């Protein structure tokens, strides 16, 4: 097996560091996107529930008697 020179080891370490940073950046991007979408969906559900409860509280017009 060939031994790597100091220059090759330095290049490998630098490459590994950049790969690790890219992976961490990707993970942060996916996490933040998921979190923001969940927050938006929760807000929309809250508004829908409020609208539904407001609609239920409104008095309804009396129905006409049909023969």
C-alpha positions, 0 to 999 in steps of 0.5 A: 500500500502506498503512503500518502505524502504530506501534501496529499494528506493536507489536500485530503483533510481540506477536501474532507472538511469542505465535504463536511461543511457542505453536508452540515449546510444541507442539513441546516437548510432542510431543517429550516425549510421543514420548520418554516413549512410546519410553522406556516401550516400550523398558522393556517390550521389555526386560522381555519379553526378560528373561521370555522368556530366563528361560522358556527357562532353566527346565528342562522336564518330561520328556515321557511316552513315547507308544506 
